[in-house]
Amino acid sequence: MTLMSTQNGEKTVSFGFETVTEAEKVKRVKGVFQSVASKYDIMNDMMSAGIHRIWKHDTIARLNPQPGETLLDVAGGTGDVAHAFLTRSDRAARRQGRDNPSTACVCDINSAMLQAGMPRQSLKKFGDRVSWVCGDATALPFPDRSFDALTIAFGIRNVADRDRALREFYRVLKPGGRLAILEFSHMTTPMLQSAYDAYSFRVIPALGQLVAGDRASYQYLIESIRQFPKQSEFLGEIEAAGFSNASVTNFSGGIAALHFAWAL
């Protein structure tokens, strides 16, 4: 579960290696992504040597979008996951000879991230099949049982209350809906973890300063990865929220992991 204590009667959570109140974490996370929004995609490519695109491709393949389905992409930022979902479902529609277009809603707590994604030409071709909503993962502004699939890529570790967010994910998914959470995780061997720690702490904040002019935000992002629970522990959190048939797939030795489950 989300690690919490209390401070002057308020719940506290981690913000990187610091302990802050939930409200303070929400405020600081908004500040981080307000700062990095314009360089977010470029930094993702540089930090992962472009491999994050393969991880997202494999996530969408596992999700297996079908014609007519509705996707909610939480912490959807610049909309690349929504684009991949709609593209793949359209291919399925053509193969099946169906004219039943899918739709996607990109939901992010940070308006700057949405503003970075909305002008993208690759998404404009889908017209009103893509909607953009500024909303909090812990209090999603959607009715119960609204979506066939829900994704969140590299965003769950920034949520102030993961348990509450996971319960919200379960609430808004239709019966039989699929949950796909792609997140930076923990390496499968101690030797690999030591090498990855050395790289990430030395190189990524420096890249953040060079490319985005913001070392502190990328220092936080690296620290937040180390504070995130290990794969098996997070799988338990997903199951505790009500999801069934939960599984985890490690990518690149555990640098990232896909947690997949069903709302049954």
Contacts in CASP RR format, 6 or more apart in sequence:
PFRMAT RR
TARGET T0000
AUTHOR 0000-0000-0000
METHOD contacts of the structure
MODEL  1
MTLMSTQNGEKTVSFGFETVTEAEKVKRVKGVFQSVASKYDIMNDMMSAG
IHRIWKHDTIARLNPQPGETLLDVAGGTGDVAHAFLTRSDRAARRQGRDN
PSTACVCDINSAMLQAGMPRQSLKKFGDRVSWVCGDATALPFPDRSFDAL
TIAFGIRNVADRDRALREFYRVLKPGGRLAILEFSHMTTPMLQSAYDAYS
FRVIPALGQLVAGDRASYQYLIESIRQFPKQSEFLGEIEAAGFSNASVTN
FSGGIAALHFAWAL
1 162 0 8 1.000
1 163 0 8 1.000
1 237 0 8 1.000
1 240 0 8 1.000
2 13 0 8 1.000
2 161 0 8 1.000
2 162 0 8 1.000
2 163 0 8 1.000
2 237 0 8 1.000
3 13 0 8 1.000
3 14 0 8 1.000
4 11 0 8 1.000
4 12 0 8 1.000
4 13 0 8 1.000
4 161 0 8 1.000
5 11 0 8 1.000
5 12 0 8 1.000
5 19 0 8 1.000
6 12 0 8 1.000
7 19 0 8 1.000
7 21 0 8 1.000
10 21 0 8 1.000
10 22 0 8 1.000
10 23 0 8 1.000
11 21 0 8 1.000
11 22 0 8 1.000
11 161 0 8 1.000
12 19 0 8 1.000
12 20 0 8 1.000
12 21 0 8 1.000
12 22 0 8 1.000
13 19 0 8 1.000
13 20 0 8 1.000
13 21 0 8 1.000
13 22 0 8 1.000
13 25 0 8 1.000
13 160 0 8 1.000
13 161 0 8 1.000
14 20 0 8 1.000
14 25 0 8 1.000
14 224 0 8 1.000
14 227 0 8 1.000
15 24 0 8 1.000
15 25 0 8 1.000
15 28 0 8 1.000
15 29 0 8 1.000
15 220 0 8 1.000
15 224 0 8 1.000
16 220 0 8 1.000
16 223 0 8 1.000
16 224 0 8 1.000
16 226 0 8 1.000
16 227 0 8 1.000
17 223 0 8 1.000
17 226 0 8 1.000
17 227 0 8 1.000
20 28 0 8 1.000
22 160 0 8 1.000
22 161 0 8 1.000
23 160 0 8 1.000
25 160 0 8 1.000
26 109 0 8 1.000
26 136 0 8 1.000
26 160 0 8 1.000
28 220 0 8 1.000
29 109 0 8 1.000
29 110 0 8 1.000
29 158 0 8 1.000
29 160 0 8 1.000
30 109 0 8 1.000
30 110 0 8 1.000
31 110 0 8 1.000
31 217 0 8 1.000
32 158 0 8 1.000
32 217 0 8 1.000
32 220 0 8 1.000
32 221 0 8 1.000
33 40 0 8 1.000
33 110 0 8 1.000
33 112 0 8 1.000
33 113 0 8 1.000
33 158 0 8 1.000
34 110 0 8 1.000
34 112 0 8 1.000
35 212 0 8 1.000
35 214 0 8 1.000
35 217 0 8 1.000
36 43 0 8 1.000
36 208 0 8 1.000
36 212 0 8 1.000
36 214 0 8 1.000
36 217 0 8 1.000
36 218 0 8 1.000
37 77 0 8 1.000
37 110 0 8 1.000
37 112 0 8 1.000
37 113 0 8 1.000
37 115 0 8 1.000
37 116 0 8 1.000
38 116 0 8 1.000
38 212 0 8 1.000
39 208 0 8 1.000
39 211 0 8 1.000
39 212 0 8 1.000
40 77 0 8 1.000
40 78 0 8 1.000
40 113 0 8 1.000
40 116 0 8 1.000
41 78 0 8 1.000
41 80 0 8 1.000
42 211 0 8 1.000
43 207 0 8 1.000
43 208 0 8 1.000
43 211 0 8 1.000
43 212 0 8 1.000
43 218 0 8 1.000
44 50 0 8 1.000
44 52 0 8 1.000
44 154 0 8 1.000
45 52 0 8 1.000
45 53 0 8 1.000
46 207 0 8 1.000
46 211 0 8 1.000
47 204 0 8 1.000
47 207 0 8 1.000
48 55 0 8 1.000
48 255 0 8 1.000
51 251 0 8 1.000
51 252 0 8 1.000
51 255 0 8 1.000
52 154 0 8 1.000
52 256 0 8 1.000
54 251 0 8 1.000
55 182 0 8 1.000
55 251 0 8 1.000
55 252 0 8 1.000
55 256 0 8 1.000
55 258 0 8 1.000
56 80 0 8 1.000
56 81 0 8 1.000
56 84 0 8 1.000
56 153 0 8 1.000
56 182 0 8 1.000
57 84 0 8 1.000
58 249 0 8 1.000
58 251 0 8 1.000
58 258 0 8 1.000
59 81 0 8 1.000
59 151 0 8 1.000
59 153 0 8 1.000
59 180 0 8 1.000
59 182 0 8 1.000
59 258 0 8 1.000
60 81 0 8 1.000
60 84 0 8 1.000
60 85 0 8 1.000
60 88 0 8 1.000
61 88 0 8 1.000
62 180 0 8 1.000
62 249 0 8 1.000
62 258 0 8 1.000
62 260 0 8 1.000
63 85 0 8 1.000
63 149 0 8 1.000
63 151 0 8 1.000
63 178 0 8 1.000
63 180 0 8 1.000
64 88 0 8 1.000
65 71 0 8 1.000
65 85 0 8 1.000
65 86 0 8 1.000
65 88 0 8 1.000
65 89 0 8 1.000
65 92 0 8 1.000
65 102 0 8 1.000
65 149 0 8 1.000
66 89 0 8 1.000
66 92 0 8 1.000
66 102 0 8 1.000
66 148 0 8 1.000
67 89 0 8 1.000
67 90 0 8 1.000
67 92 0 8 1.000
67 93 0 8 1.000
67 96 0 8 1.000
67 98 0 8 1.000
67 100 0 8 1.000
67 101 0 8 1.000
67 102 0 8 1.000
68 89 0 8 1.000
68 93 0 8 1.000
68 100 0 8 1.000
68 101 0 8 1.000
68 102 0 8 1.000
68 103 0 8 1.000
68 148 0 8 1.000
69 89 0 8 1.000
69 102 0 8 1.000
69 103 0 8 1.000
69 148 0 8 1.000
69 149 0 8 1.000
70 102 0 8 1.000
70 103 0 8 1.000
70 104 0 8 1.000
70 105 0 8 1.000
70 146 0 8 1.000
70 147 0 8 1.000
70 148 0 8 1.000
70 149 0 8 1.000
71 82 0 8 1.000
71 85 0 8 1.000
71 86 0 8 1.000
71 102 0 8 1.000
71 103 0 8 1.000
71 104 0 8 1.000
71 105 0 8 1.000
71 147 0 8 1.000
71 148 0 8 1.000
71 149 0 8 1.000
71 150 0 8 1.000
71 151 0 8 1.000
72 104 0 8 1.000
72 105 0 8 1.000
72 107 0 8 1.000
72 140 0 8 1.000
72 142 0 8 1.000
72 146 0 8 1.000
72 147 0 8 1.000
72 149 0 8 1.000
72 150 0 8 1.000
72 151 0 8 1.000
72 172 0 8 1.000
73 79 0 8 1.000
73 81 0 8 1.000
73 82 0 8 1.000
73 85 0 8 1.000
73 104 0 8 1.000
73 105 0 8 1.000
73 106 0 8 1.000
73 107 0 8 1.000
73 150 0 8 1.000
73 151 0 8 1.000
73 152 0 8 1.000
73 153 0 8 1.000
74 107 0 8 1.000
74 108 0 8 1.000
74 137 0 8 1.000
74 140 0 8 1.000
74 150 0 8 1.000
74 151 0 8 1.000
74 152 0 8 1.000
74 155 0 8 1.000
74 165 0 8 1.000
74 169 0 8 1.000
75 107 0 8 1.000
75 108 0 8 1.000
75 109 0 8 1.000
75 137 0 8 1.000
75 152 0 8 1.000
75 153 0 8 1.000
75 154 0 8 1.000
75 155 0 8 1.000
75 156 0 8 1.000
75 158 0 8 1.000
75 159 0 8 1.000
76 82 0 8 1.000
76 106 0 8 1.000
76 107 0 8 1.000
76 108 0 8 1.000
76 113 0 8 1.000
76 151 0 8 1.000
76 152 0 8 1.000
76 153 0 8 1.000
77 106 0 8 1.000
77 108 0 8 1.000
77 110 0 8 1.000
77 113 0 8 1.000
77 114 0 8 1.000
77 116 0 8 1.000
77 117 0 8 1.000
78 113 0 8 1.000
78 116 0 8 1.000
78 117 0 8 1.000
78 120 0 8 1.000
79 106 0 8 1.000
79 117 0 8 1.000
79 120 0 8 1.000
79 123 0 8 1.000
79 130 0 8 1.000
81 151 0 8 1.000
81 153 0 8 1.000
82 104 0 8 1.000
82 105 0 8 1.000
82 106 0 8 1.000
82 123 0 8 1.000
82 130 0 8 1.000
83 120 0 8 1.000
83 122 0 8 1.000
83 123 0 8 1.000
83 126 0 8 1.000
85 102 0 8 1.000
85 104 0 8 1.000
85 149 0 8 1.000
85 151 0 8 1.000
86 101 0 8 1.000
86 102 0 8 1.000
86 103 0 8 1.000
86 104 0 8 1.000
86 126 0 8 1.000
86 129 0 8 1.000
86 130 0 8 1.000
89 101 0 8 1.000
89 102 0 8 1.000
90 101 0 8 1.000
90 102 0 8 1.000
93 99 0 8 1.000
93 100 0 8 1.000
93 101 0 8 1.000
93 102 0 8 1.000
101 129 0 8 1.000
102 129 0 8 1.000
103 129 0 8 1.000
103 130 0 8 1.000
103 131 0 8 1.000
104 126 0 8 1.000
104 129 0 8 1.000
104 130 0 8 1.000
104 131 0 8 1.000
105 130 0 8 1.000
105 131 0 8 1.000
105 132 0 8 1.000
105 133 0 8 1.000
105 142 0 8 1.000
105 147 0 8 1.000
106 114 0 8 1.000
106 117 0 8 1.000
106 130 0 8 1.000
106 131 0 8 1.000
106 132 0 8 1.000
106 133 0 8 1.000
107 133 0 8 1.000
107 134 0 8 1.000
107 135 0 8 1.000
107 137 0 8 1.000
107 140 0 8 1.000
108 114 0 8 1.000
108 133 0 8 1.000
108 134 0 8 1.000
108 135 0 8 1.000
109 134 0 8 1.000
109 135 0 8 1.000
109 136 0 8 1.000
109 137 0 8 1.000
110 134 0 8 1.000
111 134 0 8 1.000
114 132 0 8 1.000
114 134 0 8 1.000
117 123 0 8 1.000
118 132 0 8 1.000
123 130 0 8 1.000
133 141 0 8 1.000
135 141 0 8 1.000
137 152 0 8 1.000
137 156 0 8 1.000
137 159 0 8 1.000
137 165 0 8 1.000
137 168 0 8 1.000
137 169 0 8 1.000
138 159 0 8 1.000
138 160 0 8 1.000
138 161 0 8 1.000
138 164 0 8 1.000
138 165 0 8 1.000
138 168 0 8 1.000
139 164 0 8 1.000
139 168 0 8 1.000
140 168 0 8 1.000
140 169 0 8 1.000
140 171 0 8 1.000
140 172 0 8 1.000
142 172 0 8 1.000
143 172 0 8 1.000
144 171 0 8 1.000
144 172 0 8 1.000
145 171 0 8 1.000
145 172 0 8 1.000
145 173 0 8 1.000
145 174 0 8 1.000
145 175 0 8 1.000
146 172 0 8 1.000
146 173 0 8 1.000
146 174 0 8 1.000
147 172 0 8 1.000
147 173 0 8 1.000
147 174 0 8 1.000
147 177 0 8 1.000
148 173 0 8 1.000
148 174 0 8 1.000
148 176 0 8 1.000
148 177 0 8 1.000
148 178 0 8 1.000
149 173 0 8 1.000
149 177 0 8 1.000
149 178 0 8 1.000
149 179 0 8 1.000
149 180 0 8 1.000
150 169 0 8 1.000
150 172 0 8 1.000
150 173 0 8 1.000
150 177 0 8 1.000
150 178 0 8 1.000
150 179 0 8 1.000
150 180 0 8 1.000
151 179 0 8 1.000
151 180 0 8 1.000
151 181 0 8 1.000
151 182 0 8 1.000
152 169 0 8 1.000
152 180 0 8 1.000
152 181 0 8 1.000
152 182 0 8 1.000
152 183 0 8 1.000
153 181 0 8 1.000
153 182 0 8 1.000
153 183 0 8 1.000
154 182 0 8 1.000
154 183 0 8 1.000
154 184 0 8 1.000
155 183 0 8 1.000
156 162 0 8 1.000
156 165 0 8 1.000
156 181 0 8 1.000
156 183 0 8 1.000
157 183 0 8 1.000
157 184 0 8 1.000
157 224 0 8 1.000
157 225 0 8 1.000
157 227 0 8 1.000
157 228 0 8 1.000
158 224 0 8 1.000
159 165 0 8 1.000
162 237 0 8 1.000
163 237 0 8 1.000
163 240 0 8 1.000
163 241 0 8 1.000
166 237 0 8 1.000
166 238 0 8 1.000
166 240 0 8 1.000
166 241 0 8 1.000
166 243 0 8 1.000
167 241 0 8 1.000
167 242 0 8 1.000
169 179 0 8 1.000
169 241 0 8 1.000
169 263 0 8 1.000
170 179 0 8 1.000
170 241 0 8 1.000
170 242 0 8 1.000
170 243 0 8 1.000
170 263 0 8 1.000
173 179 0 8 1.000
173 263 0 8 1.000
174 263 0 8 1.000
175 263 0 8 1.000
175 264 0 8 1.000
176 262 0 8 1.000
176 263 0 8 1.000
176 264 0 8 1.000
177 262 0 8 1.000
177 263 0 8 1.000
178 260 0 8 1.000
178 261 0 8 1.000
178 262 0 8 1.000
178 263 0 8 1.000
179 238 0 8 1.000
179 243 0 8 1.000
179 259 0 8 1.000
179 260 0 8 1.000
179 261 0 8 1.000
179 262 0 8 1.000
179 263 0 8 1.000
180 258 0 8 1.000
180 259 0 8 1.000
180 260 0 8 1.000
181 238 0 8 1.000
181 258 0 8 1.000
181 259 0 8 1.000
181 260 0 8 1.000
182 256 0 8 1.000
182 257 0 8 1.000
182 258 0 8 1.000
182 259 0 8 1.000
183 228 0 8 1.000
183 234 0 8 1.000
183 256 0 8 1.000
183 257 0 8 1.000
183 259 0 8 1.000
184 225 0 8 1.000
184 228 0 8 1.000
184 255 0 8 1.000
184 256 0 8 1.000
185 225 0 8 1.000
185 228 0 8 1.000
185 230 0 8 1.000
185 231 0 8 1.000
185 234 0 8 1.000
185 250 0 8 1.000
185 254 0 8 1.000
185 255 0 8 1.000
185 256 0 8 1.000
185 257 0 8 1.000
186 193 0 8 1.000
186 228 0 8 1.000
186 230 0 8 1.000
186 231 0 8 1.000
186 254 0 8 1.000
186 257 0 8 1.000
187 193 0 8 1.000
187 196 0 8 1.000
187 253 0 8 1.000
187 254 0 8 1.000
187 255 0 8 1.000
188 250 0 8 1.000
188 253 0 8 1.000
188 254 0 8 1.000
192 253 0 8 1.000
192 254 0 8 1.000
196 255 0 8 1.000
197 226 0 8 1.000
200 222 0 8 1.000
200 225 0 8 1.000
201 222 0 8 1.000
204 218 0 8 1.000
204 221 0 8 1.000
204 222 0 8 1.000
205 215 0 8 1.000
205 216 0 8 1.000
205 218 0 8 1.000
205 219 0 8 1.000
205 222 0 8 1.000
206 215 0 8 1.000
207 218 0 8 1.000
208 214 0 8 1.000
208 215 0 8 1.000
208 217 0 8 1.000
208 218 0 8 1.000
209 215 0 8 1.000
209 218 0 8 1.000
212 218 0 8 1.000
228 234 0 8 1.000
229 237 0 8 1.000
231 248 0 8 1.000
231 250 0 8 1.000
231 254 0 8 1.000
231 257 0 8 1.000
231 259 0 8 1.000
232 248 0 8 1.000
234 248 0 8 1.000
234 259 0 8 1.000
235 246 0 8 1.000
235 247 0 8 1.000
235 248 0 8 1.000
235 259 0 8 1.000
236 246 0 8 1.000
238 246 0 8 1.000
238 259 0 8 1.000
238 261 0 8 1.000
239 246 0 8 1.000
239 261 0 8 1.000
242 263 0 8 1.000
243 261 0 8 1.000
243 262 0 8 1.000
243 263 0 8 1.000
243 264 0 8 1.000
244 261 0 8 1.000
244 262 0 8 1.000
244 263 0 8 1.000
244 264 0 8 1.000
245 261 0 8 1.000
245 262 0 8 1.000
245 264 0 8 1.000
246 259 0 8 1.000
246 260 0 8 1.000
246 261 0 8 1.000
247 259 0 8 1.000
247 260 0 8 1.000
247 261 0 8 1.000
248 257 0 8 1.000
248 258 0 8 1.000
248 259 0 8 1.000
248 260 0 8 1.000
249 257 0 8 1.000
249 258 0 8 1.000
249 260 0 8 1.000
250 256 0 8 1.000
250 257 0 8 1.000
251 257 0 8 1.000
251 258 0 8 1.000
END
